[in-house]
Amino acid sequence: MRKIFFIIVCTMSIAASAQQILAPETLWQLGRVSVLGISKDRKSIVYKVSTPSVEENKSSSKFYTIPVNGGNPSEVKDAKDLISDKNVSLDGKYILSSQEVKVNKVLGKDYYPNLDKSNAQIYNGLDYRHWDTWNDGTVNHVFYGGIPADNVRLEAPIDIMKDEPYDAPQKPFGGDEDYIWSPDSKSIIYVCKKKFGTEYAISTNTNLYEYNLETKITKNLTESNLGYDTNPTFSPTGNLTWLQMKRDGYEADKNDIIVRFKGMDVNLTANWDGSVDSFNWSADGKKVYFTAAVDGTKQVFEVNFPGVTRIAIMVNQVTTGDFDVADIVGFSGDDIIVTRTDMNHAADIYSYNLKKKTWLQLTKINEQTYSKLSLPKYERRYVTTTDGKKMLVWVILPPNFDKTKKYPTLLYCQGGPQSPLTQSYSFRWNFSLMASQGYVIVAPNRRGMYGHGREWNEKISGDWGGQVMDDYLSAIDDVSKESYVDKARLGCIGASYGGYSVFYLAGIHNNRFKTFIAHDGVFNTQSMFGTTEEVFFNNWDFGGAYWEKDNKVAQKSYTTFNPINYVDKWNTPILIIQGGIDFRVPIGQGQEAFQAAQLRGIKSRFLYFPEENHWVLKPQNAIIWQSEFYKWLKETL
């Protein structure tokens, strides 16, 4: 008996030692799922899996179907005919599309045709560049045309925004979710911010417009609202529904579900203290299901639609657990089909039974890879902040964690700044990968994050270097009390606002940290205001312009909360990463920071990606990003 026990123990030990840890190369071999929809016959889910190729520096995709109630996936060559096309009018006569059209003179050769080899660009207002692209005078427009058929000659598609200098879909990320047919096929609803130049750059006031096919007249449906109006759709009973933010210039305002019912706009989530990500109507038109951040995760919620009855509108949380419901795909009977992630797993497709409250995992895209890995563990921790609040902190522990050992530990600073830190799965700032390299990760849900109420979310605006910095330090100080944290080997990392946080903490950390890494971070709030493209963001979050001398909030943003004013206290190695076509946090921010570090004699490195924007998207660049990231940590921590 003892011999058998010994053999079992040895076998288990060998199996454990055979487990691998997640490496950058493995991360960039994982399949990435995107759901196209539920098939026309409602029996299958249609999806694609994209797999990056580091060697070819691009991704390839395959299309699949899988039964809605579970089963084996089947590869398909052409998926477009398997699902209904929302861009086809319900009467089957027309199809919607979008394309770029040239409406403005910008290029030198537009003004001087005989100088056609010139590459000059001439602008009379802002919005001369956006995200990662210079404005060349072209804009997106919505078109409709007849549906092609054999031996039928069709007239050219009609531009419903002819000669207008506005974008629909919205740039840079808008797609066909920005336009829809009305149920009677007589009009087109589309999202547009009908502002141009400087006026465009300082506003978030998109509206829903209705174009009538017969009269050719366009009507503004949301003229009274000054903030974002987006994501239009119609309920099963024909009620226009969309997402709405109230305040112009505030891109992170509370996002509510609005239903236009008998000429009245009903706000279904007005009395709920959260912000909606996306939504879907139930088949009977009696409920809306939506996703939203809550307590460090993203979950499914439901809200009833009472119509004109006196029944109270009630929001209820449907799902719970330490995972993110990334998207609602649709419904199949009592099942809601979603995609789901957690910190150790990329997205897969699941169904959730609304009556039984049970989950069924439908796809297992990367199961073989995960089965070979020893994965980290993540824990919830609640830390008391300096102002007496309870703050969630995610702590991610290395694979095969041994609490008797000491581990180097990284404080992770989230970007946004108003963005949730949940159970999402990043292919760059990947907590599972970081922990697998032997680091403890401390990821606080600091001020400014969704999922903890509106007050918590809004506290960061105008206060970038205030309470939120105390939140960061409270988190790292609290976790550092654990015996497994090596206090002599603490690092601080982050991107975007997280990069700002790194630059700021580098001047006030009082020797807590041994190394810093900042990616596309704001280093100088004044030059940031002068070069970023979406001016409305800095207007709101900095409180105004740097020349507004009587504006106390703004002046604090450009003085007290400006990282450049603390460079004289920098004394710690820092890696600075910058994208060359990042116009949100332009290249000068990284250059200024690197130049300051070098001239002060601080060990520093500048990792520059000329053709990457605010993100790193090309596989080979991503591998270099990961390699330099961990190389720097090994050198300095």
Residue pairs with C-beta under 8 A, 6 or more apart in sequence:
16 374
16 400
19 372
19 373
19 374
19 399
20 26
20 372
20 373
20 374
21 373
21 374
21 399
21 436
21 437
22 373
22 375
22 430
22 432
22 433
22 436
23 433
23 436
24 433
24 622
24 623
24 626
24 627
24 630
25 54
25 623
26 369
26 373
27 427
27 430
27 433
27 626
28 52
28 54
28 427
28 619
28 622
28 623
29 51
29 52
29 369
30 51
30 346
30 365
30 366
30 369
30 427
31 49
31 50
31 51
31 346
31 365
31 366
32 49
32 50
32 51
32 52
32 59
32 346
32 347
32 365
32 427
33 47
33 48
33 49
33 339
33 346
33 347
33 348
33 349
33 363
33 365
34 47
34 48
34 49
34 50
35 45
35 46
35 47
35 327
35 329
35 337
35 339
35 349
36 46
36 47
36 48
36 63
36 79
36 82
36 83
37 45
37 46
37 83
37 84
37 329
37 330
38 44
38 45
38 46
38 68
38 83
38 329
38 330
38 331
38 332
38 337
39 45
39 46
39 65
39 82
39 83
40 82
40 83
40 84
42 68
42 332
43 67
43 68
44 65
44 66
44 67
44 68
44 82
45 65
45 66
45 67
45 68
45 329
45 337
45 349
45 362
46 63
46 64
46 65
46 76
46 79
46 82
46 83
47 63
47 64
47 65
47 66
47 349
47 363
48 61
48 62
48 63
48 64
48 79
49 61
49 62
49 64
49 365
50 59
50 60
50 61
51 59
51 60
51 61
51 62
52 58
52 59
52 619
52 622
53 59
53 60
53 619
54 619
54 620
54 623
57 618
57 619
57 620
58 618
58 619
59 619
62 75
63 75
63 76
63 77
63 78
63 79
64 73
64 74
64 75
64 76
65 73
65 74
65 76
65 79
65 82
66 72
66 73
66 74
66 349
66 362
66 363
68 332
68 335
68 337
68 351
68 362
69 332
69 335
69 351
69 360
70 351
70 360
70 362
73 363
76 82
85 95
86 176
86 180
86 181
87 95
87 96
87 97
87 176
87 179
87 181
88 94
88 95
88 96
88 147
88 181
89 95
89 96
89 144
89 181
89 185
90 181
90 183
90 184
90 185
91 185
92 147
93 146
93 147
93 185
94 144
94 145
94 146
94 147
94 185
94 213
95 144
95 145
95 146
95 147
96 142
96 143
96 144
96 176
96 179
96 180
96 181
96 188
97 142
97 143
97 144
97 145
97 157
98 140
98 141
98 142
98 143
98 168
98 169
98 176
98 179
99 140
99 141
99 143
100 138
100 139
100 140
100 141
101 138
101 139
101 141
101 159
102 137
102 138
103 137
103 138
103 139
103 163
103 164
103 165
104 135
104 137
104 139
104 165
105 111
105 122
105 137
106 121
106 122
106 123
106 135
106 136
106 137
107 118
107 119
107 120
107 121
107 122
107 136
107 137
108 115
108 118
108 119
108 120
108 121
108 122
109 115
109 116
109 117
109 118
110 137
111 122
112 118
121 128
121 134
121 136
123 135
124 197
125 196
125 197
125 198
125 199
125 201
126 197
126 198
126 200
126 201
126 202
126 533
126 535
127 135
127 196
127 197
127 198
127 200
127 201
127 533
128 134
128 135
129 135
129 533
129 583
130 171
130 172
130 533
130 534
130 583
131 171
131 172
131 533
131 583
131 584
131 613
131 614
132 172
132 579
132 581
132 582
132 583
132 613
132 614
133 171
133 172
133 581
139 164
139 165
139 166
139 167
139 171
140 167
140 168
140 169
140 170
140 171
140 174
141 159
141 160
141 161
141 162
141 164
141 168
142 159
142 160
142 161
142 168
142 169
142 178
142 179
142 188
142 190
142 211
143 157
143 158
143 159
143 160
144 157
144 158
144 160
144 188
144 213
145 154
145 155
145 156
145 157
145 158
146 152
146 154
146 155
148 154
160 188
160 190
160 211
160 218
161 168
161 192
161 218
164 194
165 196
166 192
166 193
166 194
166 195
166 196
167 174
167 192
167 193
168 174
168 178
168 179
168 190
168 191
168 192
168 209
169 175
169 176
169 177
169 178
169 179
169 191
170 178
170 191
170 192
170 193
170 206
174 191
177 231
178 190
178 191
178 192
178 230
179 188
179 189
179 190
179 191
180 188
180 189
180 190
180 232
180 233
180 234
181 187
181 188
181 189
182 188
182 189
182 210
182 234
183 234
183 238
186 212
186 213
186 214
187 210
187 211
187 212
187 213
188 210
188 211
188 213
189 208
189 209
189 210
189 221
189 232
189 240
190 208
190 209
190 211
190 232
191 206
191 207
191 208
191 209
191 229
191 230
191 231
191 232
192 206
192 207
192 209
193 200
193 203
193 204
193 205
193 206
193 207
194 207
194 209
195 203
195 205
198 535
201 533
201 534
201 535
201 536
202 249
202 535
202 536
202 539
203 248
203 249
203 536
204 227
204 228
204 245
204 248
204 249
204 250
204 251
204 536
205 225
205 226
205 227
205 228
205 248
206 228
206 229
206 230
207 220
207 221
207 222
207 223
207 225
207 229
208 220
208 221
208 222
208 229
208 232
208 240
208 242
209 218
209 219
209 220
209 221
210 218
210 219
210 221
211 217
211 218
212 218
212 219
221 240
221 260
222 229
222 242
222 244
225 244
225 246
226 246
226 247
226 248
227 244
227 245
227 246
227 247
227 248
227 250
227 253
228 243
228 244
228 245
228 251
228 253
228 255
229 242
229 243
229 244
229 258
230 242
230 243
230 244
231 242
231 243
231 278
231 279
232 240
232 241
232 242
233 240
233 241
233 242
233 281
234 240
234 241
235 241
235 259
235 281
235 285
235 305
236 281
236 282
236 283
236 284
236 285
237 285
239 259
239 260
239 261
239 285
240 259
240 260
241 257
241 258
241 259
241 260
241 279
241 281
241 288
242 257
242 258
243 255
243 256
243 257
243 258
243 276
243 279
244 255
244 256
244 257
244 258
244 267
245 251
245 253
245 254
245 255
245 256
246 253
246 254
247 253
248 536
249 536
249 539
249 540
250 461
250 536
250 540
251 418
251 534
251 536
251 537
251 540
252 416
252 418
252 419
252 457
252 461
253 275
254 274
254 275
254 454
255 275
255 276
255 277
256 267
256 268
256 269
256 270
256 276
257 267
257 268
257 269
257 276
257 279
257 288
257 290
257 303
258 265
258 266
258 267
258 268
259 265
259 266
259 268
259 288
259 305
260 266
261 307
261 308
262 308
266 305
266 313
268 288
268 303
268 305
268 313
268 315
269 276
269 290
269 303
269 315
271 313
271 315
272 303
272 315
273 453
273 454
274 292
274 293
274 294
274 301
274 450
274 451
274 453
274 454
275 292
275 293
275 450
275 454
275 457
276 290
276 291
276 292
277 290
277 291
277 292
277 293
277 298
278 290
278 291
278 327
278 328
279 288
279 289
279 290
279 291
279 328
280 288
280 289
280 290
280 328
280 330
280 331
281 287
281 288
281 289
282 288
282 289
282 331
283 331
285 305
286 304
286 305
287 302
287 303
287 304
287 305
288 302
288 303
288 305
289 300
289 301
289 302
289 318
289 328
289 336
290 300
290 301
290 302
290 303
290 328
291 298
291 299
291 300
291 301
291 325
291 326
291 327
291 328
292 298
292 299
292 301
292 450
292 451
293 420
293 422
293 449
293 450
293 451
294 317
294 451
295 392
295 451
295 452
296 322
296 380
296 392
296 394
296 420
296 421
296 422
296 423
296 445
296 451
297 321
297 322
297 323
297 324
297 422
297 423
297 451
298 324
298 325
298 326
298 420
298 422
298 423
298 424
298 451
299 317
299 318
299 319
299 320
299 321
299 325
300 317
300 318
300 319
300 325
300 328
300 336
300 338
300 352
301 315
301 316
301 317
301 318
302 315
302 316
302 318
303 313
303 314
303 315
303 316
304 311
304 313
304 314
305 313
306 312
306 313
318 336
318 352
318 354
319 325
319 352
322 342
322 378
322 380
322 423
323 340
323 341
323 342
323 423
324 340
324 341
324 342
324 422
324 423
324 424
324 425
325 338
325 339
325 340
326 338
326 339
326 340
326 341
326 347
326 424
327 338
327 339
328 336
328 337
328 338
329 337
329 338
329 339
329 349
330 336
330 337
331 337
332 351
334 353
334 354
334 355
334 356
335 351
335 352
335 353
335 354
335 360
336 351
336 352
336 354
337 349
337 350
337 351
337 362
338 349
338 350
338 351
338 352
339 347
339 348
339 349
339 350
340 347
340 348
340 349
340 350
341 347
341 348
341 423
341 424
341 425
342 378
342 423
342 425
343 376
343 378
343 394
343 396
343 423
343 424
343 425
343 431
343 432
344 370
344 375
344 376
344 378
344 425
344 432
345 366
345 370
345 425
346 365
346 366
346 425
346 427
347 365
347 425
348 361
348 362
348 363
348 364
348 365
349 361
349 362
349 363
350 359
350 360
350 361
350 362
351 359
351 360
351 362
352 358
352 359
352 360
353 359
353 360
373 399
373 436
374 399
374 400
375 399
375 432
375 436
376 396
376 397
376 398
376 399
376 401
376 431
376 432
376 435
376 436
377 396
377 397
377 401
378 394
378 395
378 396
378 397
378 431
379 394
379 395
379 396
379 397
380 392
380 393
380 394
380 395
381 392
381 393
381 394
381 395
381 478
381 479
382 390
382 391
382 392
382 393
383 390
383 391
383 393
383 444
383 474
383 475
383 478
383 479
384 390
384 391
384 474
385 391
385 467
385 470
385 471
385 474
386 467
386 470
386 471
386 474
387 467
387 470
389 456
391 444
391 445
391 446
391 471
391 474
391 475
392 444
392 445
392 452
393 442
393 443
393 444
393 445
393 475
393 478
393 479
394 421
394 431
394 441
394 442
394 443
394 444
394 445
395 440
395 441
395 442
395 443
395 479
396 431
396 432
396 434
396 435
396 440
396 441
396 443
397 435
397 440
398 407
398 435
398 436
398 437
398 438
398 439
398 440
399 435
399 436
401 484
402 484
403 482
403 483
403 484
404 483
404 484
405 484
406 483
406 484
406 485
406 486
407 438
407 439
407 440
407 484
407 485
407 486
408 438
408 439
408 440
408 486
408 489
408 490
408 491
408 633
408 637
409 439
409 440
409 441
409 442
409 476
409 479
409 480
409 485
409 486
409 489
409 490
409 491
410 434
410 439
410 440
410 441
410 442
410 490
410 491
410 492
410 493
410 633
411 442
411 444
411 472
411 475
411 476
411 490
411 491
411 492
411 493
411 513
412 429
412 431
412 434
412 441
412 442
412 443
412 493
412 494
412 498
413 472
413 492
413 493
413 494
413 497
413 498
413 499
413 501
413 502
413 505
414 421
414 443
414 446
414 449
414 494
414 497
414 498
415 494
415 495
415 496
415 497
415 498
415 499
416 448
416 449
416 496
416 497
417 448
417 460
417 464
417 468
417 497
417 500
417 541
418 448
418 449
418 450
418 457
418 458
418 460
418 461
419 448
419 449
419 450
420 445
420 449
420 450
420 451
421 443
421 444
421 445
421 449
422 451
425 432
427 622
428 615
428 616
428 622
428 625
428 626
429 495
431 441
431 443
433 626
434 441
435 441
437 630
437 633
439 491
439 633
440 479
440 484
440 485
442 475
442 476
442 479
444 471
444 472
444 474
444 475
445 451
445 452
446 468
446 471
446 472
446 475
447 456
447 459
447 460
447 463
447 467
447 468
447 471
448 456
448 457
448 459
448 460
448 461
448 468
448 497
449 456
449 457
450 457
459 467
459 468
460 468
460 541
461 540
461 541
461 543
462 541
462 542
462 543
462 553
462 556
462 557
463 561
464 497
464 500
464 504
464 525
464 541
464 542
464 557
464 561
465 504
465 560
465 561
465 562
465 563
466 561
468 501
469 501
469 504
469 505
469 508
472 501
472 505
473 505
473 509
473 512
476 490
476 492
476 512
477 512
479 485
480 487
480 490
488 514
489 514
489 637
490 512
490 513
490 514
491 513
491 514
491 515
491 516
491 517
491 633
491 636
491 637
492 501
492 502
492 505
492 506
492 509
492 513
492 515
492 516
492 517
493 502
493 516
493 517
493 518
494 500
494 501
494 502
494 517
494 518
494 519
494 521
495 518
495 519
495 520
495 521
495 577
496 519
496 520
496 521
496 522
496 584
496 585
496 614
497 521
497 522
498 518
498 519
498 521
499 518
499 519
499 520
499 521
499 522
499 523
499 585
500 518
500 521
500 522
500 523
500 563
501 521
502 516
502 517
502 518
502 521
502 574
503 518
503 521
503 522
503 523
503 563
503 593
504 561
504 563
504 566
505 513
505 516
506 513
506 516
506 563
506 566
506 569
506 570
506 572
506 574
507 563
507 565
507 566
507 567
507 568
507 569
507 570
508 566
508 569
509 572
511 571
513 572
514 572
514 573
514 636
514 637
515 572
515 573
515 574
515 575
515 632
515 633
515 636
515 637
516 572
516 573
516 574
516 575
517 574
517 575
517 577
517 629
517 632
517 633
518 574
518 575
518 576
518 577
518 590
518 593
519 577
519 578
520 577
520 578
520 579
520 582
520 584
520 585
520 589
520 590
520 614
521 576
521 585
521 589
521 590
521 593
522 528
522 563
522 585
522 589
523 563
523 564
523 589
523 590
523 592
523 593
523 596
524 562
524 563
524 564
524 588
524 589
524 592
525 538
525 542
525 546
525 557
525 558
525 561
525 562
525 563
526 546
526 558
526 562
527 588
527 589
527 592
528 538
528 585
528 586
528 589
529 535
529 538
529 542
529 545
529 546
529 558
530 546
531 586
531 588
532 538
532 583
532 584
532 585
532 586
533 583
533 584
534 584
539 545
541 557
542 553
542 554
542 557
542 558
543 551
543 553
543 554
543 556
543 557
544 551
544 553
544 554
545 551
545 554
546 554
546 555
546 558
548 554
548 555
549 555
559 565
563 593
564 592
564 596
567 596
567 600
568 600
570 596
570 597
570 600
570 602
571 602
572 602
573 602
573 603
573 604
573 632
573 635
573 636
574 593
574 597
574 602
574 603
574 604
575 604
575 605
575 607
575 628
575 629
575 632
576 590
576 593
576 594
576 597
576 604
576 605
576 606
576 607
577 590
577 606
577 607
577 608
577 609
577 625
577 628
578 587
578 589
578 590
578 591
578 606
578 607
578 608
578 609
579 587
579 609
579 612
579 613
579 614
579 615
579 616
580 587
580 608
580 609
580 610
580 611
580 612
581 610
581 611
581 612
581 613
582 612
582 613
582 614
583 613
584 613
584 614
585 614
590 606
590 608
591 606
594 604
594 606
597 604
598 604
603 636
605 628
605 632
607 624
607 625
607 628
609 616
609 621
609 625
611 618
611 621
612 618
612 621
616 622
616 625
